[in-house]
Amino acid sequence: MAAVEKRKISEAEMKSYYNLCNACLLLQSTVKSDLAPEILNSICTKDIGEDLKKKFAFLPGGQGKDGAVIITFPEYPCFSEISQEVIQKVLTYMTAIPSLHKPEIKFIVILDRRLDTWASIKAALIQIAVCN
């Protein structure tokens, strides 16, 4: 059996991960509130249709063991060029849809960056975390 490679995680990386976790919790609590219908009405598919067509994030239809909805960020070479506002609108729209049916729903975020460097993965995580 191969030995497990030990890696040290810097304090900055841990802070980024902590910020991402907090952003997810904030997003979850926001979606649980009664504002979900208002948010969905304010962000219509026609308003963000071009952003959805980019497919930098999508709902694959899968669920976690606890019923959490999966949001996937597939390999997307120009992800760093997408504005925070666009990411926030798309994430708000994607989280509002399932939340209308089940307000206590949780979300799993999958960030597929298998072809990228660790630095670009951290940048993508920070970009997603800032969108709270």
N, CA, C and O atoms as CSV, one atom per row, in Angstrom:
chain,resi,resn,atom,element,x,y,z
A,1,MET,N,N,0.848,-1.170,0.000
A,1,MET,CA,C,0.000,0.000,0.000
A,1,MET,C,C,0.897,1.238,0.000
A,1,MET,O,O,1.870,1.301,0.751
A,2,ALA,N,N,0.576,2.208,-0.830
A,2,ALA,CA,C,1.378,3.420,-0.945
A,2,ALA,C,C,1.221,4.283,0.305
A,2,ALA,O,O,0.154,4.342,0.918
A,3,ALA,N,N,2.300,4.938,0.654
A,3,ALA,CA,C,2.268,5.831,1.814
A,3,ALA,C,C,1.472,7.082,1.475
A,3,ALA,O,O,1.528,7.578,0.349
A,4,VAL,N,N,0.752,7.574,2.424
A,4,VAL,CA,C,-0.032,8.790,2.249
A,4,VAL,C,C,0.906,9.980,2.374
A,4,VAL,O,O,1.659,10.103,3.340
A,5,GLU,N,N,0.844,10.846,1.384
A,5,GLU,CA,C,1.694,12.021,1.403
A,5,GLU,C,C,1.103,13.058,2.361
A,5,GLU,O,O,-0.064,13.430,2.240
A,6,LYS,N,N,1.903,13.512,3.296
A,6,LYS,CA,C,1.438,14.517,4.251
A,6,LYS,C,C,1.749,15.895,3.700
A,6,LYS,O,O,2.855,16.157,3.228
A,7,ARG,N,N,0.765,16.769,3.768
A,7,ARG,CA,C,0.934,18.138,3.299
A,7,ARG,C,C,0.534,19.075,4.418
A,7,ARG,O,O,-0.438,18.839,5.136
A,8,LYS,N,N,1.291,20.128,4.550
A,8,LYS,CA,C,0.931,21.151,5.527
A,8,LYS,C,C,0.032,22.167,4.853
A,8,LYS,O,O,0.260,22.575,3.714
A,9,ILE,N,N,-0.978,22.555,5.574
A,9,ILE,CA,C,-1.904,23.558,5.069
A,9,ILE,C,C,-1.599,24.862,5.787
A,9,ILE,O,O,-1.535,24.923,7.014
A,10,SER,N,N,-1.414,25.889,4.993
A,10,SER,CA,C,-1.050,27.179,5.575
A,10,SER,C,C,-2.248,27.803,6.285
A,10,SER,O,O,-3.396,27.407,6.080
A,11,GLU,N,N,-1.952,28.770,7.109
A,11,GLU,CA,C,-3.004,29.483,7.834
A,11,GLU,C,C,-3.925,30.214,6.861
A,11,GLU,O,O,-5.134,30.282,7.083
A,12,ALA,N,N,-3.357,30.763,5.780
A,12,ALA,CA,C,-4.165,31.470,4.781
A,12,ALA,C,C,-5.128,30.512,4.088
A,12,ALA,O,O,-6.277,30.871,3.828
A,13,GLU,N,N,-4.668,29.288,3.785
A,13,GLU,CA,C,-5.539,28.296,3.158
A,13,GLU,C,C,-6.663,27.892,4.095
A,13,GLU,O,O,-7.806,27.725,3.669
A,14,MET,N,N,-6.339,27.736,5.367
A,14,MET,CA,C,-7.372,27.383,6.347
A,14,MET,C,C,-8.394,28.508,6.488
A,14,MET,O,O,-9.593,28.255,6.614
A,15,LYS,N,N,-7.914,29.748,6.467
A,15,LYS,CA,C,-8.840,30.881,6.544
A,15,LYS,C,C,-9.747,30.911,5.326
A,15,LYS,O,O,-10.939,31.194,5.451
A,16,SER,N,N,-9.194,30.619,4.135
A,16,SER,CA,C,-10.007,30.584,2.923
A,16,SER,C,C,-11.070,29.500,3.029
A,16,SER,O,O,-12.226,29.722,2.666
A,17,TYR,N,N,-10.684,28.334,3.522
A,17,TYR,CA,C,-11.637,27.236,3.690
A,17,TYR,C,C,-12.696,27.613,4.722
A,17,TYR,O,O,-13.880,27.339,4.524
A,18,TYR,N,N,-12.285,28.233,5.808
A,18,TYR,CA,C,-13.215,28.681,6.843
A,18,TYR,C,C,-14.204,29.696,6.260
A,18,TYR,O,O,-15.401,29.630,6.540
A,19,ASN,N,N,-13.704,30.633,5.451
A,19,ASN,CA,C,-14.574,31.629,4.824
A,19,ASN,C,C,-15.567,30.966,3.875
A,19,ASN,O,O,-16.729,31.364,3.807
A,20,LEU,N,N,-15.101,29.945,3.138
A,20,LEU,CA,C,-15.995,29.224,2.249
A,20,LEU,C,C,-17.102,28.530,3.041
A,20,LEU,O,O,-18.270,28.580,2.657
A,21,CYS,N,N,-16.732,27.886,4.143
A,21,CYS,CA,C,-17.731,27.217,4.990
A,21,CYS,C,C,-18.743,28.216,5.537
A,21,CYS,O,O,-19.943,27.945,5.554
A,22,ASN,N,N,-18.259,29.365,5.981
A,22,ASN,CA,C,-19.163,30.400,6.495
A,22,ASN,C,C,-20.085,30.916,5.399
A,22,ASN,O,O,-21.267,31.164,5.639
A,23,ALA,N,N,-19.537,31.079,4.187
A,23,ALA,CA,C,-20.351,31.555,3.071
A,23,ALA,C,C,-21.446,30.547,2.754
A,23,ALA,O,O,-22.583,30.928,2.474
A,24,CYS,N,N,-21.109,29.267,2.797
A,24,CYS,CA,C,-22.114,28.222,2.545
A,24,CYS,C,C,-23.194,28.229,3.615
A,24,CYS,O,O,-24.376,28.076,3.307
A,25,LEU,N,N,-22.797,28.405,4.868
A,25,LEU,CA,C,-23.788,28.467,5.947
A,25,LEU,C,C,-24.686,29.686,5.804
A,25,LEU,O,O,-25.895,29.603,6.021
A,26,LEU,N,N,-24.091,30.819,5.436
A,26,LEU,CA,C,-24.876,32.034,5.227
A,26,LEU,C,C,-25.835,31.858,4.065
A,26,LEU,O,O,-26.995,32.261,4.138
A,27,LEU,N,N,-25.346,31.254,2.994
A,27,LEU,CA,C,-26.191,30.997,1.840
A,27,LEU,C,C,-27.343,30.084,2.217
A,27,LEU,O,O,-28.484,30.310,1.812
A,28,GLN,N,N,-27.046,29.064,2.987
A,28,GLN,CA,C,-28.083,28.121,3.416
A,28,GLN,C,C,-29.137,28.831,4.267
A,28,GLN,O,O,-30.334,28.631,4.063
A,29,SER,N,N,-28.703,29.654,5.213
A,29,SER,CA,C,-29.673,30.326,6.077
A,29,SER,C,C,-30.478,31.369,5.311
A,29,SER,O,O,-31.651,31.593,5.609
A,30,THR,N,N,-29.850,32.005,4.326
A,30,THR,CA,C,-30.565,32.983,3.512
A,30,THR,C,C,-31.646,32.295,2.694
A,30,THR,O,O,-32.764,32.796,2.575
A,31,VAL,N,N,-31.303,31.151,2.135
A,31,VAL,CA,C,-32.251,30.419,1.311
A,31,VAL,C,C,-33.408,29.896,2.145
A,31,VAL,O,O,-34.535,29.808,1.658
A,32,LYS,N,N,-33.139,29.548,3.393
A,32,LYS,CA,C,-34.194,29.038,4.266
A,32,LYS,C,C,-35.211,30.113,4.637
A,32,LYS,O,O,-36.346,29.806,4.999
A,33,SER,N,N,-34.801,31.352,4.545
A,33,SER,CA,C,-35.701,32.430,4.957
A,33,SER,C,C,-36.859,32.573,3.969
A,33,SER,O,O,-36.885,31.926,2.923
A,34,ASP,N,N,-37.771,33.394,4.307
A,34,ASP,CA,C,-38.941,33.624,3.460
A,34,ASP,C,C,-38.618,34.458,2.229
A,34,ASP,O,O,-39.507,34.740,1.425
A,35,LEU,N,N,-37.362,34.855,2.070
A,35,LEU,CA,C,-36.994,35.696,0.942
A,35,LEU,C,C,-36.821,34.912,-0.350
A,35,LEU,O,O,-36.712,35.523,-1.413
A,36,ALA,N,N,-36.791,33.592,-0.303
A,36,ALA,CA,C,-36.522,32.793,-1.499
A,36,ALA,C,C,-37.462,33.127,-2.664
A,36,ALA,O,O,-36.964,33.314,-3.774
A,37,PRO,N,N,-38.793,33.217,-2.485
A,37,PRO,CA,C,-39.643,33.572,-3.627
A,37,PRO,C,C,-39.324,34.954,-4.190
A,37,PRO,O,O,-39.348,35.153,-5.404
A,38,GLU,N,N,-39.026,35.911,-3.304
A,38,GLU,CA,C,-38.687,37.253,-3.770
A,38,GLU,C,C,-37.387,37.231,-4.564
A,38,GLU,O,O,-37.273,37.892,-5.597
A,39,ILE,N,N,-36.414,36.473,-4.082
A,39,ILE,CA,C,-35.136,36.381,-4.783
A,39,ILE,C,C,-35.345,35.744,-6.150
A,39,ILE,O,O,-34.815,36.221,-7.153
A,40,LEU,N,N,-36.113,34.671,-6.184
A,40,LEU,CA,C,-36.349,33.982,-7.446
A,40,LEU,C,C,-37.074,34.890,-8.431
A,40,LEU,O,O,-36.783,34.869,-9.627
A,41,ASN,N,N,-38.007,35.678,-7.939
A,41,ASN,CA,C,-38.711,36.607,-8.815
A,41,ASN,C,C,-37.799,37.716,-9.307
A,41,ASN,O,O,-37.966,38.200,-10.427
A,42,SER,N,N,-36.838,38.126,-8.493
A,42,SER,CA,C,-35.947,39.206,-8.905
A,42,SER,C,C,-34.870,38.725,-9.874
A,42,SER,O,O,-34.337,39.514,-10.654
A,43,ILE,N,N,-34.548,37.428,-9.827
A,43,ILE,CA,C,-33.566,36.867,-10.744
A,43,ILE,C,C,-34.273,35.832,-11.598
A,43,ILE,O,O,-34.428,34.681,-11.188
A,44,CYS,N,N,-34.693,36.230,-12.763
A,44,CYS,CA,C,-35.401,35.335,-13.675
A,44,CYS,C,C,-34.401,34.665,-14.609
A,44,CYS,O,O,-33.300,35.169,-14.834
A,45,THR,N,N,-34.802,33.537,-15.140
A,45,THR,CA,C,-33.950,32.813,-16.078
A,45,THR,C,C,-33.596,33.694,-17.268
A,45,THR,O,O,-32.466,33.657,-17.755
A,46,LYS,N,N,-34.542,34.474,-17.730
A,46,LYS,CA,C,-34.264,35.317,-18.891
A,46,LYS,C,C,-33.199,36.373,-18.571
A,46,LYS,O,O,-32.463,36.802,-19.459
A,47,ASP,N,N,-33.119,36.789,-17.307
A,47,ASP,CA,C,-32.127,37.797,-16.913
A,47,ASP,C,C,-30.717,37.217,-16.843
A,47,ASP,O,O,-29.739,37.916,-17.109
A,48,ILE,N,N,-30.618,35.953,-16.489
A,48,ILE,CA,C,-29.289,35.344,-16.355
A,48,ILE,C,C,-29.082,34.202,-17.351
A,48,ILE,O,O,-28.158,33.402,-17.204
A,49,GLY,N,N,-29.939,34.135,-18.355
A,49,GLY,CA,C,-29.873,33.068,-19.346
A,49,GLY,C,C,-28.505,32.924,-19.992
A,49,GLY,O,O,-27.999,31.813,-20.149
A,50,GLU,N,N,-27.911,34.043,-20.363
A,50,GLU,CA,C,-26.584,33.996,-20.996
A,50,GLU,C,C,-25.538,33.462,-20.023
A,50,GLU,O,O,-24.620,32.742,-20.419
A,51,ASP,N,N,-25.682,33.817,-18.754
A,51,ASP,CA,C,-24.740,33.325,-17.737
A,51,ASP,C,C,-24.933,31.829,-17.497
A,51,ASP,O,O,-23.960,31.103,-17.294
A,52,LEU,N,N,-26.177,31.368,-17.520
A,52,LEU,CA,C,-26.447,29.945,-17.349
A,52,LEU,C,C,-25.907,29.130,-18.526
A,52,LEU,O,O,-25.459,27.997,-18.349
A,53,LYS,N,N,-25.952,29.709,-19.718
A,53,LYS,CA,C,-25.449,29.023,-20.909
A,53,LYS,C,C,-23.940,28.797,-20.866
A,53,LYS,O,O,-23.423,27.909,-21.543
A,54,LYS,N,N,-23.242,29.590,-20.080
A,54,LYS,CA,C,-21.789,29.415,-19.952
A,54,LYS,C,C,-21.450,28.090,-19.269
A,54,LYS,O,O,-20.364,27.542,-19.459
A,55,LYS,N,N,-22.394,27.584,-18.473
A,55,LYS,CA,C,-22.269,26.305,-17.767
A,55,LYS,C,C,-21.031,26.234,-16.863
A,55,LYS,O,O,-20.379,25.194,-16.771
A,56,PHE,N,N,-20.722,27.343,-16.203
A,56,PHE,CA,C,-19.635,27.305,-15.219
A,56,PHE,C,C,-20.121,26.707,-13.908
A,56,PHE,O,O,-19.319,26.361,-13.040
A,57,ALA,N,N,-21.441,26.587,-13.765
A,57,ALA,CA,C,-22.057,25.915,-12.615
A,57,ALA,C,C,-23.391,25.355,-13.092
A,57,ALA,O,O,-24.070,25.955,-13.926
A,58,PHE,N,N,-23.756,24.187,-12.546
A,58,PHE,CA,C,-25.037,23.620,-12.920
A,58,PHE,C,C,-25.536,22.679,-11.833
A,58,PHE,O,O,-24.780,22.243,-10.965
A,59,LEU,N,N,-26.820,22.380,-11.904
A,59,LEU,CA,C,-27.458,21.424,-11.003
A,59,LEU,C,C,-27.573,20.104,-11.759
A,59,LEU,O,O,-28.414,19.982,-12.649
A,60,PRO,N,N,-26.740,19.107,-11.420
A,60,PRO,CA,C,-26.770,17.850,-12.172
A,60,PRO,C,C,-27.978,16.968,-11.853
A,60,PRO,O,O,-28.238,15.998,-12.565
A,61,GLY,N,N,-28.704,17.289,-10.807
A,61,GLY,CA,C,-29.875,16.499,-10.440
A,61,GLY,C,C,-29.588,15.460,-9.360
A,61,GLY,O,O,-30.499,14.769,-8.902
A,62,GLY,N,N,-28.335,15.351,-8.957
A,62,GLY,CA,C,-27.978,14.390,-7.919
A,62,GLY,C,C,-28.206,14.942,-6.525
A,62,GLY,O,O,-28.401,16.141,-6.322
A,63,GLN,N,N,-28.175,14.018,-5.569
A,63,GLN,CA,C,-28.339,14.395,-4.165
A,63,GLN,C,C,-27.350,13.621,-3.311
A,63,GLN,O,O,-26.916,12.526,-3.668
A,64,GLY,N,N,-27.004,14.212,-2.180
A,64,GLY,CA,C,-26.168,13.533,-1.208
A,64,GLY,C,C,-27.007,12.542,-0.419
A,64,GLY,O,O,-28.221,12.454,-0.603
A,65,LYS,N,N,-26.347,11.796,0.462
A,65,LYS,CA,C,-27.058,10.806,1.279
A,65,LYS,C,C,-28.136,11.446,2.144
A,65,LYS,O,O,-29.162,10.830,2.432
A,66,ASP,N,N,-27.894,12.690,2.556
A,66,ASP,CA,C,-28.861,13.387,3.409
A,66,ASP,C,C,-29.880,14.193,2.606
A,66,ASP,O,O,-30.643,14.971,3.178
A,67,GLY,N,N,-29.896,14.010,1.283
A,67,GLY,CA,C,-30.846,14.726,0.437
A,67,GLY,C,C,-30.360,16.079,-0.021
A,67,GLY,O,O,-31.096,16.813,-0.680
A,68,ALA,N,N,-29.121,16.424,0.320
A,68,ALA,CA,C,-28.564,17.717,-0.077
A,68,ALA,C,C,-28.435,17.779,-1.602
A,68,ALA,O,O,-28.019,16.812,-2.241
A,69,VAL,N,N,-28.796,18.920,-2.165
A,69,VAL,CA,C,-28.722,19.127,-3.610
A,69,VAL,C,C,-27.268,19.423,-4.000
A,69,VAL,O,O,-26.565,20.169,-3.319
A,70,ILE,N,N,-26.841,18.822,-5.106
A,70,ILE,CA,C,-25.462,18.999,-5.570
A,70,ILE,C,C,-25.406,20.137,-6.582
A,70,ILE,O,O,-26.186,20.180,-7.533
A,71,ILE,N,N,-24.475,21.051,-6.363
A,71,ILE,CA,C,-24.168,22.102,-7.333
A,71,ILE,C,C,-22.746,21.817,-7.812
A,71,ILE,O,O,-21.820,21.719,-7.007
A,72,THR,N,N,-22.581,21.687,-9.126
A,72,THR,CA,C,-21.283,21.344,-9.688
A,72,THR,C,C,-20.676,22.534,-10.425
A,72,THR,O,O,-21.336,23.209,-11.215
A,73,PHE,N,N,-19.409,22.764,-10.142
A,73,PHE,CA,C,-18.608,23.734,-10.885
A,73,PHE,C,C,-17.619,22.911,-11.710
A,73,PHE,O,O,-16.560,22.538,-11.204
A,74,PRO,N,N,-17.951,22.619,-12.981
A,74,PRO,CA,C,-17.066,21.772,-13.786
A,74,PRO,C,C,-15.803,22.530,-14.200
A,74,PRO,O,O,-15.666,23.727,-13.948
A,75,GLU,N,N,-14.898,21.812,-14.834
A,75,GLU,CA,C,-13.694,22.441,-15.378
A,75,GLU,C,C,-14.135,23.567,-16.308
A,75,GLU,O,O,-14.877,23.335,-17.262
A,76,TYR,N,N,-13.681,24.771,-16.032
A,76,TYR,CA,C,-14.064,25.941,-16.823
A,76,TYR,C,C,-12.849,26.854,-16.902
A,76,TYR,O,O,-12.541,27.557,-15.939
A,77,PRO,N,N,-12.152,26.853,-18.045
A,77,PRO,CA,C,-10.878,27.575,-18.158
A,77,PRO,C,C,-10.936,29.068,-17.822
A,77,PRO,O,O,-9.956,29.626,-17.330
A,78,CYS,N,N,-12.057,29.710,-18.079
A,78,CYS,CA,C,-12.160,31.161,-17.870
A,78,CYS,C,C,-12.899,31.512,-16.579
A,78,CYS,O,O,-13.447,32.608,-16.465
A,79,PHE,N,N,-12.922,30.600,-15.609
A,79,PHE,CA,C,-13.685,30.834,-14.385
A,79,PHE,C,C,-13.222,32.103,-13.666
A,79,PHE,O,O,-14.037,32.842,-13.114
A,80,SER,N,N,-11.929,32.347,-13.676
A,80,SER,CA,C,-11.396,33.530,-12.973
A,80,SER,C,C,-11.855,34.836,-13.612
A,80,SER,O,O,-11.781,35.893,-12.984
A,81,GLU,N,N,-12.327,34.774,-14.848
A,81,GLU,CA,C,-12.779,35.979,-15.546
A,81,GLU,C,C,-14.254,36.291,-15.318
A,81,GLU,O,O,-14.741,37.340,-15.740
A,82,ILE,N,N,-14.963,35.385,-14.654
A,82,ILE,CA,C,-16.383,35.609,-14.380
A,82,ILE,C,C,-16.509,36.548,-13.180
A,82,ILE,O,O,-15.837,36.365,-12.165
A,83,SER,N,N,-17.361,37.538,-13.306
A,83,SER,CA,C,-17.505,38.524,-12.231
A,83,SER,C,C,-18.194,37.921,-11.015
A,83,SER,O,O,-18.956,36.960,-11.121
A,84,GLN,N,N,-17.907,38.509,-9.860
A,84,GLN,CA,C,-18.543,38.077,-8.614
A,84,GLN,C,C,-20.061,38.215,-8.713
A,84,GLN,O,O,-20.803,37.374,-8.205
A,85,GLU,N,N,-20.508,39.266,-9.362
A,85,GLU,CA,C,-21.947,39.513,-9.493
A,85,GLU,C,C,-22.626,38.385,-10.275
A,85,GLU,O,O,-23.710,37.936,-9.904
A,86,VAL,N,N,-21.995,37.934,-11.342
A,86,VAL,CA,C,-22.562,36.859,-12.157
A,86,VAL,C,C,-22.606,35.560,-11.358
A,86,VAL,O,O,-23.617,34.858,-11.371
A,87,ILE,N,N,-21.513,35.236,-10.661
A,87,ILE,CA,C,-21.483,34.016,-9.849
A,87,ILE,C,C,-22.561,34.078,-8.773
A,87,ILE,O,O,-23.257,33.093,-8.527
A,88,GLN,N,N,-22.697,35.229,-8.138
A,88,GLN,CA,C,-23.699,35.380,-7.080
A,88,GLN,C,C,-25.115,35.213,-7.628
A,88,GLN,O,O,-25.943,34.552,-7.001
A,89,LYS,N,N,-25.400,35.797,-8.775
A,89,LYS,CA,C,-26.739,35.669,-9.363
A,89,LYS,C,C,-27.051,34.217,-9.709
A,89,LYS,O,O,-28.139,33.722,-9.416
A,90,VAL,N,N,-26.090,33.539,-10.335
A,90,VAL,CA,C,-26.318,32.146,-10.734
A,90,VAL,C,C,-26.484,31.259,-9.501
A,90,VAL,O,O,-27.379,30.415,-9.468
A,91,LEU,N,N,-25.630,31.438,-8.481
A,91,LEU,CA,C,-25.755,30.631,-7.264
A,91,LEU,C,C,-27.063,30.919,-6.533
A,91,LEU,O,O,-27.708,30.002,-6.024
A,92,THR,N,N,-27.447,32.167,-6.481
A,92,THR,CA,C,-28.713,32.527,-5.833
A,92,THR,C,C,-29.875,31.872,-6.563
A,92,THR,O,O,-30.780,31.323,-5.935
A,93,TYR,N,N,-29.847,31.931,-7.865
A,93,TYR,CA,C,-30.910,31.312,-8.662
A,93,TYR,C,C,-30.942,29.801,-8.438
A,93,TYR,O,O,-32.007,29.227,-8.214
A,94,MET,N,N,-29.776,29.160,-8.499
A,94,MET,CA,C,-29.709,27.700,-8.349
A,94,MET,C,C,-30.110,27.227,-6.957
A,94,MET,O,O,-30.689,26.151,-6.813
A,95,THR,N,N,-29.813,28.005,-5.950
A,95,THR,CA,C,-30.184,27.600,-4.593
A,95,THR,C,C,-31.639,27.931,-4.278
A,95,THR,O,O,-32.252,27.278,-3.433
A,96,ALA,N,N,-32.192,28.931,-4.944
A,96,ALA,CA,C,-33.582,29.312,-4.684
A,96,ALA,C,C,-34.555,28.284,-5.247
A,96,ALA,O,O,-35.614,28.052,-4.665
A,97,ILE,N,N,-34.211,27.672,-6.361
A,97,ILE,CA,C,-35.121,26.718,-6.999
A,97,ILE,C,C,-35.451,25.552,-6.059
A,97,ILE,O,O,-36.628,25.342,-5.766
A,98,PRO,N,N,-34.461,24.783,-5.572
A,98,PRO,CA,C,-34.806,23.667,-4.674
A,98,PRO,C,C,-35.371,24.132,-3.337
A,98,PRO,O,O,-36.153,23.418,-2.709
A,99,SER,N,N,-34.981,25.315,-2.906
A,99,SER,CA,C,-35.419,25.813,-1.599
A,99,SER,C,C,-36.898,26.166,-1.571
A,99,SER,O,O,-37.514,26.180,-0.506
A,100,LEU,N,N,-37.466,26.450,-2.727
A,100,LEU,CA,C,-38.893,26.731,-2.772
A,100,LEU,C,C,-39.702,25.491,-2.412
A,100,LEU,O,O,-40.777,25.588,-1.821
A,101,HIS,N,N,-39.177,24.335,-2.773
A,101,HIS,CA,C,-39.873,23.074,-2.506
A,101,HIS,C,C,-39.554,22.513,-1.129
A,101,HIS,O,O,-40.386,21.850,-0.510
A,102,LYS,N,N,-38.360,22.779,-0.661
A,102,LYS,CA,C,-37.916,22.229,0.627
A,102,LYS,C,C,-37.004,23.264,1.297
A,102,LYS,O,O,-35.794,23.253,1.070
A,103,PRO,N,N,-37.562,24.149,2.111
A,103,PRO,CA,C,-36.788,25.251,2.686
A,103,PRO,C,C,-35.571,24.827,3.517
A,103,PRO,O,O,-34.609,25.588,3.620
A,104,GLU,N,N,-35.597,23.633,4.107
A,104,GLU,CA,C,-34.482,23.215,4.962
A,104,GLU,C,C,-33.393,22.490,4.171
A,104,GLU,O,O,-32.515,21.858,4.760
A,105,ILE,N,N,-33.446,22.576,2.863
A,105,ILE,CA,C,-32.503,21.854,1.999
A,105,ILE,C,C,-31.065,22.320,2.223
A,105,ILE,O,O,-30.811,23.489,2.514
A,106,LYS,N,N,-30.143,21.388,2.083
A,106,LYS,CA,C,-28.713,21.684,2.163
A,106,LYS,C,C,-28.128,21.523,0.768
A,106,LYS,O,O,-28.757,20.954,-0.125
A,107,PHE,N,N,-26.912,22.035,0.595
A,107,PHE,CA,C,-26.259,21.973,-0.707
A,107,PHE,C,C,-24.852,21.408,-0.571
A,107,PHE,O,O,-24.160,21.641,0.421
A,108,ILE,N,N,-24.452,20.667,-1.582
A,108,ILE,CA,C,-23.090,20.155,-1.696
A,108,ILE,C,C,-22.481,20.834,-2.918
A,108,ILE,O,O,-23.076,20.818,-3.996
A,109,VAL,N,N,-21.311,21.426,-2.760
A,109,VAL,CA,C,-20.640,22.072,-3.875
A,109,VAL,C,C,-19.485,21.183,-4.322
A,109,VAL,O,O,-18.617,20.820,-3.527
A,110,ILE,N,N,-19.490,20.840,-5.606
A,110,ILE,CA,C,-18.399,20.061,-6.192
A,110,ILE,C,C,-17.631,20.987,-7.121
A,110,ILE,O,O,-18.195,21.543,-8.063
A,111,LEU,N,N,-16.365,21.145,-6.855
A,111,LEU,CA,C,-15.498,21.995,-7.657
A,111,LEU,C,C,-14.519,21.092,-8.403
A,111,LEU,O,O,-13.538,20.622,-7.828
A,112,ASP,N,N,-14.788,20.853,-9.678
A,112,ASP,CA,C,-13.961,19.966,-10.493
A,112,ASP,C,C,-12.859,20.782,-11.159
A,112,ASP,O,O,-13.097,21.495,-12.134
A,113,ARG,N,N,-11.675,20.667,-10.629
A,113,ARG,CA,C,-10.520,21.375,-11.189
A,113,ARG,C,C,-9.349,20.401,-11.328
A,113,ARG,O,O,-8.208,20.746,-11.020
A,114,ARG,N,N,-9.633,19.203,-11.786
A,114,ARG,CA,C,-8.591,18.177,-11.849
A,114,ARG,C,C,-7.453,18.531,-12.795
A,114,ARG,O,O,-6.364,17.970,-12.679
A,115,LEU,N,N,-7.681,19.448,-13.726
A,115,LEU,CA,C,-6.633,19.846,-14.667
A,115,LEU,C,C,-5.919,21.121,-14.234
A,115,LEU,O,O,-5.021,21.591,-14.931
A,116,ASP,N,N,-6.301,21.678,-13.107
A,116,ASP,CA,C,-5.749,22.952,-12.651
A,116,ASP,C,C,-4.714,22.758,-11.552
A,116,ASP,O,O,-4.529,21.665,-11.019
A,117,THR,N,N,-4.057,23.852,-11.240
A,117,THR,CA,C,-3.088,23.866,-10.147
A,117,THR,C,C,-3.812,24.160,-8.844
A,117,THR,O,O,-4.961,24.602,-8.843
A,118,TRP,N,N,-3.130,23.911,-7.743
A,118,TRP,CA,C,-3.714,24.185,-6.435
A,118,TRP,C,C,-4.002,25.673,-6.283
A,118,TRP,O,O,-4.988,26.058,-5.656
A,119,ALA,N,N,-3.146,26.504,-6.854
A,119,ALA,CA,C,-3.350,27.956,-6.754
A,119,ALA,C,C,-4.661,28.375,-7.424
A,119,ALA,O,O,-5.385,29.214,-6.886
A,120,SER,N,N,-4.972,27.807,-8.582
A,120,SER,CA,C,-6.215,28.183,-9.256
A,120,SER,C,C,-7.433,27.606,-8.537
A,120,SER,O,O,-8.516,28.190,-8.578
A,121,ILE,N,N,-7.254,26.463,-7.880
A,121,ILE,CA,C,-8.345,25.891,-7.080
A,121,ILE,C,C,-8.659,26.812,-5.904
A,121,ILE,O,O,-9.821,27.097,-5.614
A,122,LYS,N,N,-7.601,27.273,-5.230
A,122,LYS,CA,C,-7.809,28.195,-4.101
A,122,LYS,C,C,-8.487,29.471,-4.584
A,122,LYS,O,O,-9.383,29.990,-3.918
A,123,ALA,N,N,-8.063,29.980,-5.743
A,123,ALA,CA,C,-8.661,31.206,-6.281
A,123,ALA,C,C,-10.156,30.989,-6.573
A,123,ALA,O,O,-10.981,31.856,-6.286
A,124,ALA,N,N,-10.492,29.837,-7.140
A,124,ALA,CA,C,-11.898,29.529,-7.422
A,124,ALA,C,C,-12.717,29.428,-6.140
A,124,ALA,O,O,-13.841,29.926,-6.074
A,125,LEU,N,N,-12.142,28.775,-5.110
A,125,LEU,CA,C,-12.840,28.667,-3.818
A,125,LEU,C,C,-13.081,30.046,-3.212
A,125,LEU,O,O,-14.158,30.322,-2.684
A,126,ILE,N,N,-12.090,30.892,-3.291
A,126,ILE,CA,C,-12.230,32.243,-2.744
A,126,ILE,C,C,-13.301,33.000,-3.526
A,126,ILE,O,O,-14.122,33.706,-2.941
A,127,GLN,N,N,-13.290,32.851,-4.846
A,127,GLN,CA,C,-14.268,33.540,-5.694
A,127,GLN,C,C,-15.692,33.089,-5.350
A,127,GLN,O,O,-16.611,33.907,-5.328
A,128,ILE,N,N,-15.873,31.809,-5.086
A,128,ILE,CA,C,-17.194,31.306,-4.707
A,128,ILE,C,C,-17.563,31.775,-3.308
A,128,ILE,O,O,-18.703,32.169,-3.063
A,129,ALA,N,N,-16.593,31.733,-2.384
A,129,ALA,CA,C,-16.865,32.118,-0.997
A,129,ALA,C,C,-17.234,33.583,-0.851
A,129,ALA,O,O,-18.026,33.940,0.021
A,130,VAL,N,N,-16.673,34.426,-1.689
A,130,VAL,CA,C,-16.937,35.868,-1.608
A,130,VAL,C,C,-18.372,36.183,-2.013
A,130,VAL,O,O,-18.889,37.246,-1.671
A,131,CYS,N,N,-19.008,35.294,-2.721
A,131,CYS,CA,C,-20.372,35.525,-3.233
A,131,CYS,C,C,-21.453,35.262,-2.209
A,131,CYS,O,O,-22.503,34.733,-2.573
A,132,ASN,N,N,-21.254,35.601,-0.958
A,132,ASN,CA,C,-22.302,35.332,0.031
A,132,ASN,C,C,-23.177,36.513,0.268
A,132,ASN,O,O,-24.105,36.443,1.074
